[in-house]
Structure formats: C-alpha cells, structure tokens
Amino acid sequence: MEFDRGTVYAASAVVGCVMAVVLTWLGIRAQRRPGVTGDAGMVGLVGTIGPQPPTRGRRIVEVRGELWWCRSCSVLEPGMEVRVTGVDDFVLEVVPV
C-alpha cells in the first residue's frame, strides 16, 4: 500500500498542530497553579525549632529538612512545632502551632 505525498504531509501537519495546541494548553495551565517554591511555597508549612540558643532574637527552625533562621513574637522553645506565616529576607516569620 502506497500513500500519496500530499496525504502524508497533511497528516503530519494535523499531528503537529494538535501537539502544538496540547503543549500550549499545558503551559497555560501550569502558569495558573500557585507557586510551590520560594516564598510562596514556604508559607503554611510546619517546622520544628532546633536546640541552639537564640542569636540576635532569632532561632533555627527545620522546615522540609532545611535549616532556616526564624523569628516570632511568641517565646520559642527547642522542639516546639511552628507554622510559617511569611518570609522576610531569608528569615521565616513563624507562630506556634
């Protein structure tokens, strides 16, 4: 069975257009999702205060396996669980859970 060149070109064009539409749709859909990295991804996460003594009014908190500086209006004790409410220049704003 032999195909005409025009038929092959038309089929290739249709497949290419369908792929372009699908990839464009996926790209637009990905832009609408909320951020999961950076500042936006940290807010709302829960962490644990480390055993180190406070330095300059800040403590160390472990969030997602990462160590961050944090500060709070409340008294923070080692081992206490806290929730991240904001990020300010690589210092997490936290409140006790």
DSSP file (Angstrom, degrees, kcal/mol; ACC not computed):
  #  RESIDUE AA STRUCTURE BP1 BP2  ACC     N-H-->O    O-->H-N    N-H-->O    O-->H-N    TCO  KAPPA ALPHA  PHI   PSI    X-CA   Y-CA   Z-CA
    1    1 A M              0   0    0      0, 0.0     2,-0.4     0, 0.0     0, 0.0   0.000 360.0 360.0 360.0 129.0    0.0    0.0    0.0
    2    2 A E        -     0   0    0      0, 0.0     2,-0.3     0, 0.0     0, 0.0  -0.926 360.0-145.6-118.5 136.8    1.5    3.3   -1.1
    3    3 A F        -     0   0    0     -2,-0.4     2,-0.2     1,-0.0     3,-0.0  -0.741  20.7-115.0-101.2 148.3    0.5    6.8    0.3
    4    4 A D     >  -     0   0    0     -2,-0.3     4,-1.9     1,-0.1     3,-0.4  -0.551  23.4-125.4 -75.1 142.7    0.4   10.0   -1.7
    5    5 A R  H  > S+     0   0    0      1,-0.2     4,-2.6    -2,-0.2     5,-0.2   0.878 110.4  56.5 -58.3 -39.0    2.9   12.6   -0.5
    6    6 A G  H  > S+     0   0    0      1,-0.2     4,-2.1     2,-0.2    -1,-0.2   0.870 106.3  49.9 -61.7 -37.9    0.2   15.2   -0.1
    7    7 A T  H  > S+     0   0    0     -3,-0.4     4,-2.5     2,-0.2    -1,-0.2   0.910 111.1  48.7 -67.3 -42.8   -1.7   12.8    2.3
    8    8 A V  H  X S+     0   0    0     -4,-1.9     4,-2.4     2,-0.2    -2,-0.2   0.918 112.5  48.3 -63.7 -43.5    1.4   12.2    4.4
    9    9 A Y  H  X S+     0   0    0     -4,-2.6     4,-2.3     2,-0.2    -1,-0.2   0.901 112.1  49.1 -64.6 -40.7    2.2   16.0    4.5
   10   10 A A  H  X S+     0   0    0     -4,-2.1     4,-2.3    -5,-0.2    -2,-0.2   0.914 111.6  48.6 -65.4 -42.9   -1.4   16.8    5.6
   11   11 A A  H  X S+     0   0    0     -4,-2.5     4,-2.4     1,-0.2    -2,-0.2   0.903 111.7  49.9 -63.8 -40.6   -1.4   14.1    8.3
   12   12 A S  H  X S+     0   0    0     -4,-2.4     4,-2.5     1,-0.2    -2,-0.2   0.897 110.5  50.3 -64.6 -39.6    1.9   15.4    9.6
   13   13 A A  H  X S+     0   0    0     -4,-2.3     4,-2.4     2,-0.2    -2,-0.2   0.909 110.8  48.7 -65.2 -42.0    0.6   18.9    9.7
   14   14 A V  H  X S+     0   0    0     -4,-2.3     4,-2.5     2,-0.2    -2,-0.2   0.930 112.6  47.5 -63.9 -45.6   -2.5   17.9   11.6
   15   15 A V  H  X S+     0   0    0     -4,-2.4     4,-2.4     1,-0.2    -2,-0.2   0.914 112.6  50.0 -62.2 -42.6   -0.5   15.9   14.1
   16   16 A G  H  X S+     0   0    0     -4,-2.5     4,-2.2     2,-0.2    -2,-0.2   0.902 111.4  48.1 -62.6 -42.0    1.9   18.9   14.5
   17   17 A C  H  X S+     0   0    0     -4,-2.4     4,-2.4     2,-0.2    -2,-0.2   0.908 110.9  50.3 -66.4 -41.7   -1.0   21.3   15.1
   18   18 A V  H  X S+     0   0    0     -4,-2.5     4,-2.4     1,-0.2    -2,-0.2   0.922 111.4  48.9 -62.2 -43.2   -2.6   19.0   17.6
   19   19 A M  H  X S+     0   0    0     -4,-2.4     4,-2.7     1,-0.2     5,-0.2   0.904 110.7  50.8 -62.9 -41.0    0.7   18.7   19.5
   20   20 A A  H  X S+     0   0    0     -4,-2.2     4,-2.2     2,-0.2    -1,-0.2   0.909 111.3  47.7 -63.6 -42.0    1.2   22.5   19.5
   21   21 A V  H  X S+     0   0    0     -4,-2.4     4,-2.4     2,-0.2    -2,-0.2   0.923 113.3  47.8 -65.1 -44.2   -2.3   23.1   20.9
   22   22 A V  H  X S+     0   0    0     -4,-2.4     4,-2.5     2,-0.2    -2,-0.2   0.927 113.3  47.4 -63.7 -45.1   -1.9   20.5   23.6
   23   23 A L  H  X S+     0   0    0     -4,-2.7     4,-2.2     2,-0.2    -1,-0.2   0.885 112.1  50.0 -65.6 -38.2    1.5   21.8   24.7
   24   24 A T  H  X S+     0   0    0     -4,-2.2     4,-2.4    -5,-0.2    -1,-0.2   0.923 110.8  49.8 -63.9 -43.7    0.2   25.4   24.7
   25   25 A W  H  X S+     0   0    0     -4,-2.4     4,-2.3     1,-0.2    -2,-0.2   0.915 111.2  48.9 -61.3 -43.7   -2.8   24.3   26.8
   26   26 A L  H  X S+     0   0    0     -4,-2.5     4,-2.0     1,-0.2    -1,-0.2   0.891 110.9  51.1 -63.8 -38.8   -0.5   22.5   29.3
   27   27 A G  H  X S+     0   0    0     -4,-2.2     4,-1.4     2,-0.2    -2,-0.2   0.907 111.3  46.5 -64.8 -42.7    1.8   25.6   29.5
   28   28 A I  H  X S+     0   0    0     -4,-2.4     4,-0.9     1,-0.2    -2,-0.2   0.902 111.8  51.7 -66.2 -40.8   -1.1   27.9   30.3
   29   29 A R  H >X S+     0   0    0     -4,-2.3     4,-0.6     1,-0.2     3,-0.5   0.877 106.8  53.7 -63.5 -37.8   -2.5   25.5   32.9
   30   30 A A  H >< S+     0   0    0     -4,-2.0     3,-0.7     1,-0.2    -1,-0.2   0.832 103.6  56.9 -66.7 -31.9    0.9   25.3   34.6
   31   31 A Q  H 3< S+     0   0    0     -4,-1.4    -1,-0.2     1,-0.2    -2,-0.2   0.749 101.2  57.5 -70.7 -23.2    1.1   29.1   34.9
   32   32 A R  H << S+     0   0    0     -4,-0.9    -1,-0.2    -3,-0.5    -2,-0.2   0.646  85.1  99.3 -82.8 -15.0   -2.2   29.2   36.8
   33   33 A R  S << S-     0   0    0     -3,-0.7     3,-0.1    -4,-0.6     2,-0.0  -0.386  83.1-104.3 -71.8 148.8   -1.0   27.0   39.6
   34   34 A P        -     0   0    0      0, 0.0    -1,-0.1     0, 0.0     2,-0.1  -0.362  46.6 -89.9 -68.7 154.6    0.1   28.5   42.8
   35   35 A G        -     0   0    0      1,-0.1     3,-0.0    -2,-0.0     0, 0.0  -0.369  35.8-176.4 -66.5 140.9    3.8   28.6   43.5
   36   36 A V        +     0   0    0     -3,-0.1     2,-0.3    -2,-0.1    -1,-0.1   0.347  65.8  57.2-117.9   2.4    5.4   25.7   45.3
   37   37 A T  S  > S+     0   0    0      4,-0.0     4,-0.8     5,-0.0     3,-0.5  -0.838  94.3  13.6-126.5 166.8    8.9   27.0   45.5
   38   38 A G  H  > S-     0   0    0     -2,-0.3     4,-0.9     1,-0.2     3,-0.4  -0.298 121.0 -21.7  69.9-153.3   10.4   30.1   47.1
   39   39 A D  H >> S+     0   0    0      1,-0.2     4,-1.3     2,-0.2     3,-0.8   0.894 137.8  53.4 -59.5 -44.1    8.5   32.4   49.4
   40   40 A A  H 34 S+     0   0    0     -3,-0.5    -1,-0.2     1,-0.3    -2,-0.2   0.829 107.4  52.1 -64.6 -31.8    5.1   31.2   48.3
   41   41 A G  H 3< S+     0   0    0     -4,-0.8    -1,-0.3    -3,-0.4    -2,-0.2   0.678 106.4  54.0 -78.4 -17.0    5.9   27.6   48.8
   42   42 A M  H X< S+     0   0    0     -4,-0.9     3,-2.0    -3,-0.8    42,-0.3   0.816  81.6  98.6 -86.7 -32.7    7.1   28.1   52.4
   43   43 A V  T 3< S+     0   0    0     -4,-1.3    42,-0.2     1,-0.3     3,-0.1  -0.352  90.5  19.1 -63.6 129.3    4.0   29.8   53.8
   44   44 A G  T 3  S+     0   0    0     40,-2.8    -1,-0.3     1,-0.4    41,-0.1   0.235  92.1 127.9  97.5 -12.5    1.8   27.4   55.7
   45   45 A L    <   -     0   0    0     -3,-2.0    39,-2.7    38,-0.1     2,-0.4  -0.403  54.3-129.9 -76.2 156.0    4.5   24.7   56.3
   46   46 A V  E     +A   83   0A   0     37,-0.2    18,-0.4    -3,-0.1     2,-0.2  -0.879  30.5 172.1-108.3 138.0    5.2   23.3   59.8
   47   47 A G  E     -A   82   0A   0     35,-2.8    35,-2.5    -2,-0.4     2,-0.4  -0.807  28.0-116.0-135.6 176.8    8.7   23.1   61.2
   48   48 A T  E     -AB  81  62A   0     14,-1.8    14,-2.7    -2,-0.2    33,-0.2  -0.966  27.0-119.9-122.2 133.4   10.5   22.3   64.5
   49   49 A I  E     - B   0  61A   0     31,-2.5    30,-2.5    -2,-0.4    12,-0.3  -0.505  33.7-126.8 -70.7 134.4   12.6   24.7   66.5
   50   50 A G        -     0   0    0     10,-3.3    10,-0.2    -2,-0.2    30,-0.1  -0.256  17.7-110.2 -79.2 169.3   16.2   23.5   66.8
   51   51 A P  S    S+     0   0    0      0, 0.0    -1,-0.1     0, 0.0    -2,-0.0   0.549  80.1 112.4 -78.8  -7.4   18.1   23.1   70.1
   52   52 A Q  S    S-     0   0    0      8,-0.1     8,-0.3     1,-0.1     3,-0.1  -0.336  74.4-108.3 -67.9 145.9   20.5   26.0   69.5
   53   53 A P        -     0   0    0      0, 0.0    -1,-0.1     0, 0.0     5,-0.1  -0.343  47.1 -84.9 -69.1 156.3   20.2   29.1   71.8
   54   54 A P        -     0   0    0      0, 0.0     2,-0.4     0, 0.0     5,-0.2  -0.307  40.1-159.5 -63.5 144.7   18.7   32.2   70.2
   55   55 A T  B >  S-F   58   0B   0      3,-2.7     3,-1.7     1,-0.1    -3,-0.0  -0.989  72.2 -17.1-128.0 121.1   21.1   34.5   68.3
   56   56 A R  T 3  S-     0   0    0     -2,-0.4    -1,-0.1     1,-0.3     3,-0.1   0.845 128.3 -53.3  53.0  38.6   20.1   38.2   67.8
   57   57 A G  T 3  S+     0   0    0      1,-0.3    15,-0.4    14,-0.0     2,-0.3   0.578 118.6 108.0  77.9   9.6   16.5   37.4   68.6
   58   58 A R  B <   -F   55   0B   0     -3,-1.7    -3,-2.7    13,-0.1     2,-0.3  -0.871  48.4-162.3-120.5 153.7   16.3   34.6   66.0
   59   59 A R  E     - C   0  70A   0     11,-2.2    11,-2.5    -2,-0.3     2,-0.5  -0.777  26.4-107.3-122.5 170.1   16.2   30.8   66.3
   60   60 A I  E     - C   0  69A   0     -8,-0.3   -10,-3.3    -2,-0.3     2,-0.4  -0.873  34.6-172.8-101.2 134.1   16.9   28.0   63.9
   61   61 A V  E     -BC  49  68A   0      7,-2.9     7,-2.7    -2,-0.5     2,-0.6  -0.963  19.1-137.1-126.0 142.9   13.9   26.0   62.6
   62   62 A E  E     +BC  48  67A   0    -14,-2.7   -14,-1.8    -2,-0.4     2,-0.4  -0.898  28.0 171.4-101.6 118.9   13.9   22.9   60.4
   63   63 A V  E >  S- C   0  66A   0      3,-2.6     3,-2.1    -2,-0.6   -16,-0.1  -0.996  71.3 -12.5-128.8 125.4   11.3   23.0   57.6
   64   64 A R  T 3  S-     0   0    0    -18,-0.4    -1,-0.1    -2,-0.4     3,-0.1   0.807 129.0 -55.8  54.1  33.5   11.2   20.3   54.9
   65   65 A G  T 3  S+     0   0    0      1,-0.3     2,-0.3     0, 0.0    -1,-0.3   0.527 116.6 113.9  80.0   4.9   14.6   19.1   56.1
   66   66 A E  E <   -C   63   0A   0     -3,-2.1    -3,-2.6     2,-0.0     2,-0.5  -0.853  64.2-129.8-110.2 145.5   16.2   22.5   55.6
   67   67 A L  E     +C   62   0A   0     -2,-0.3     2,-0.3    -5,-0.2    -5,-0.2  -0.833  33.7 172.1 -97.0 129.0   17.5   24.8   58.4
   68   68 A W  E     -C   61   0A   0     -7,-2.7    -7,-2.9    -2,-0.5     2,-0.3  -0.932  35.4-112.5-131.5 152.9   16.3   28.4   58.4
   69   69 A W  E     -Cd  60  91A   0     21,-0.7    23,-2.8    -2,-0.3     2,-0.3  -0.624  42.7-177.5 -75.9 146.4   16.5   31.4   60.7
   70   70 A C  E     -Cd  59  92A   0    -11,-2.5   -11,-2.2    -2,-0.3     2,-0.3  -0.970  16.6-165.6-143.0 161.1   13.2   32.3   62.2
   71   71 A R  E     + d   0  93A   0     21,-2.3    23,-2.2    -2,-0.3     2,-0.3  -0.980   9.2 178.2-143.6 156.0   11.7   34.9   64.4
   72   72 A S        -     0   0    0    -15,-0.4    23,-0.1    -2,-0.3     4,-0.1  -0.986  38.8-128.6-153.5 156.2    8.4   35.2   66.2
   73   73 A C  S    S+     0   0    0     21,-0.4     2,-0.2    -2,-0.3    22,-0.1   0.686  95.0  71.8 -77.7 -19.9    6.5   37.5   68.6
   74   74 A S  S    S-     0   0    0     20,-0.3     2,-0.4     1,-0.1    -2,-0.2  -0.493  99.5 -93.4 -92.1 163.6    5.9   34.4   70.9
   75   75 A V        -     0   0    0     -2,-0.2     2,-0.5     1,-0.0    -2,-0.1  -0.649  41.0-152.8 -76.8 129.3    8.5   32.6   73.0
   76   76 A L        -     0   0    0     -2,-0.4    -4,-0.0    -4,-0.1     6,-0.0  -0.917   9.7-167.6-110.3 127.7   10.0   29.7   71.1
   77   77 A E    >   -     0   0    0     -2,-0.5     3,-1.9     1,-0.1   -28,-0.3  -0.810  36.4 -87.5-109.8 151.7   11.4   26.7   72.9
   78   78 A P  T 3  S+     0   0    0      0, 0.0   -28,-0.2     0, 0.0     3,-0.1  -0.310 114.3  20.8 -57.0 137.8   13.5   23.9   71.4
   79   79 A G  T 3  S+     0   0    0    -30,-2.5     2,-0.1     1,-0.3   -29,-0.1   0.308  90.2 137.9  86.4  -8.4   11.4   21.1   69.9
   80   80 A M    <   -     0   0    0     -3,-1.9   -31,-2.5   -30,-0.1     2,-0.4  -0.451  53.3-126.5 -72.1 140.9    8.3   23.3   69.6
   81   81 A E  E     -A   48   0A   0    -33,-0.2    16,-2.3    -2,-0.1     2,-0.3  -0.741  32.3-177.6 -88.0 136.4    6.4   23.0   66.3
   82   82 A V  E     -AE  47  96A   0    -35,-2.5   -35,-2.8    -2,-0.4     2,-0.4  -0.923  21.5-134.2-132.2 156.3    5.8   26.2   64.4
   83   83 A R  E     -AE  46  95A   0     12,-3.1    12,-1.9    -2,-0.3     2,-0.4  -0.933  25.2-121.8-112.4 135.5    3.9   27.3   61.3
   84   84 A V  E     + E   0  94A   0    -39,-2.7   -40,-2.8    -2,-0.4    10,-0.2  -0.608  31.6 172.3 -76.9 126.8    5.5   29.6   58.7
   85   85 A T  E     -     0   0A   0      8,-3.4     2,-0.3    -2,-0.4     9,-0.2   0.552  62.9 -15.7-110.2 -13.5    3.4   32.7   58.2
   86   86 A G  E     - E   0  93A   0      7,-1.3     7,-2.9   -44,-0.1     2,-0.4  -0.979  54.7-122.5-176.0 169.9    5.8   34.7   56.0
   87   87 A V  E     - E   0  92A   0     -2,-0.3     2,-0.4     5,-0.2     5,-0.2  -0.998  20.3-179.7-131.9 130.4    9.4   35.1   54.7
   88   88 A D  E >  S- E   0  91A   0      3,-2.8     3,-1.0    -2,-0.4    -2,-0.0  -0.895  73.5 -33.3-134.0 103.2   11.5   38.3   55.0
   89   89 A D  T 3  S-     0   0    0     -2,-0.4     3,-0.1     1,-0.2    -1,-0.1   0.928 123.3 -45.5  51.9  54.4   15.0   38.2   53.6
   90   90 A F  T 3  S+     0   0    0      1,-0.2   -21,-0.7   -22,-0.0     2,-0.5   0.612 117.3 112.5  66.5  15.2   15.6   34.5   54.2
   91   91 A V  E <   -dE  69  88A   0     -3,-1.0    -3,-2.8   -23,-0.1     2,-0.3  -0.984  63.7-136.5-116.0 124.1   14.2   34.8   57.8
   92   92 A L  E     -dE  70  87A   0    -23,-2.8   -21,-2.3    -2,-0.5     2,-0.6  -0.614   4.2-141.2 -83.6 135.7   11.0   32.9   58.4
   93   93 A E  E     +dE  71  86A   0     -7,-2.9    -8,-3.4    -2,-0.3    -7,-1.3  -0.861  34.8 179.8 -90.4 123.9    8.2   34.6   60.3
   94   94 A V  E     - E   0  84A   0    -23,-2.2   -21,-0.4    -2,-0.6   -20,-0.3  -0.874  24.5-162.3-129.8 159.1    6.6   31.8   62.5
   95   95 A V  E     - E   0  83A   0    -12,-1.9   -12,-3.1    -2,-0.3   -23,-0.0  -0.981  38.3 -96.9-133.3 147.4    3.9   31.3   65.0
   96   96 A P  E       E   0  82A   0      0, 0.0   -14,-0.3     0, 0.0   -20,-0.0  -0.319 360.0 360.0 -62.2 145.9    3.5   28.3   67.4
   97   97 A V              0   0    0    -16,-2.3   -15,-0.1     0, 0.0   -51,-0.0   0.474 360.0 360.0 -77.9 360.0    1.2   25.5   66.2
